[in-house]
């Protein structure tokens, strides 16, 4: 292995240590109390060492969120892998299941206020104005693909972006409410998820 390859490997390894430490600190104390100094103390390096890899705390949160989007994408079915409405329903249920099983990561990805580095253009479609700093645009594109397939099969009706937006808002609400309102009697998580998803799909079914 050459010097450059070794340097790249070491840089990625140190970056991973930073992100792992940040993730654990968030799980222990919440993202509001996360600081560069606390991360540095956890991995026993100086704060300046972290600034060589991340601009600030928001940059670290964005990197963690990006990892979360990747994990979520791997948990969902591939668009076009079956009957469109069946795949859409499966994807929505797996989204909810992922969020509940990975509550800390879900809160970080979807329930953490982060600085937006990429500003909307306000000149193109609504889809192109979705902030993509942490992979949000590509994640929402997956939902659009499910909806596109269902619309093409004439299984559902509506405008693609609006339908996808409403479905995502519904399943996000299902996860975020159960994560934050733990005393509310939602009942068995799977049964509640199925009731919500089927209600949403029935609202757009042709």
C-alpha positions, -999 to +999 in steps of 0.1 A: +000+000+000+014+034-010+017+065+012-013+082-003-036+051+000-025+047+037-032+084+044-067+081+028-074+049+048-063+066+081-083+097+073-115+076+067-108+056+099-105+088+120-136+103+104-155+071+113-142+074+149-155+109+151-190+099+138-192+069+161-184+091+191-209+117+180-236+090+175-230+076+210-230+110+226-263+118+209-278+086+222-266+094+257-274+131+260-293+142+229-281+162+199-287+195+217-258+189+241-234+176+214-203+197+210-170+194+192-152+194+225-172+165+239-166+145+208-129+153+210-128+143+247-145+110+239-119+099+213-091+116+233-080+141+206-078+178+205-109+197+191-086+211+163-081+176+151-118+173+144-119+206+125-095+191+100-124+167+090-156+186+098-163+223+096-186+224+127-212+204+146-238+208+119-213+192+094-211+162+117-249+160+120-252+161+082-227+133+079-246+112+104-279+119+087-264+109+054-254+076+069-290+072+082-305+078+048-282+051+033-293+026+059-330+035+053-325+031+016-311-004+020-341-013+042-367-005+016-378-026-014-364-018-048-389+002-070-403-021-097-397-052-077-434-063-077-470-051-082-467-014-076-493-009-049-480-039-030-444-026-032-456+009-021-474-006+009-444-027+018-421+002+015-443+024+038-445-004+064-407-010+063-401+027+066-421+027+098-405-004+111-370+010+104-378+042+122-391+024+153-362+000+154-336+027+150-353+055+169-321+074+178-310+074+142-344+083+130-346+113+154-312+124+141-322+121+104-357+135+105-362+152+138-331+173+142-329+209+131-298+213+111-283+242+091-293+239+054-262+245+033-279+242-001-305+269-006-336+262-027-335+278-061-372+287-063-369+285-100-376+249-109-400+222-097-408+216-061-389+183-063-357+201-073-360+224-043-358+197-017-326+203+004-301+176-003-273+183+022-278+149+040-293+129+012-329+140+017-336+145-020-325+111-030-345+095-002-376+113-012-370+103-048-374+067-037-409+075-026-416+093-058-405+062-077-430+040-058-458+066-066-447+068-102-450+030-106-485+030-090-497+059-111-484+042-143-502+010-133-534+032-127-536+018-092-538+053-076-548+088-086-534+122-079-504+144-087-472+125-081-454+150-059-484+158-038-492+121-033-457+113-023-455+142+001-487+132+019-477+096+021-443+105+035-459+129+060-482+101+072-455+075+078-432+101+093-459+111+117-465+074+126-429+070+136-422+104+152-454+103+174-445+068+187-410+078+194-419+110+213-453+102+227-445+069+244-474+071+269-501+074+242-521+041+237-512+035+200-515-003+206-493-029+189-469-010+166-474-033+136-512-031+138-511+007+141-487+009+112-509-013+090-540+007+099-523+040+090-507+028+058-539+011+045-559+043+054-534+064+034-534+041+004-572+038+004-573+076+001-554+076-032-565+042-046-582+044-080 
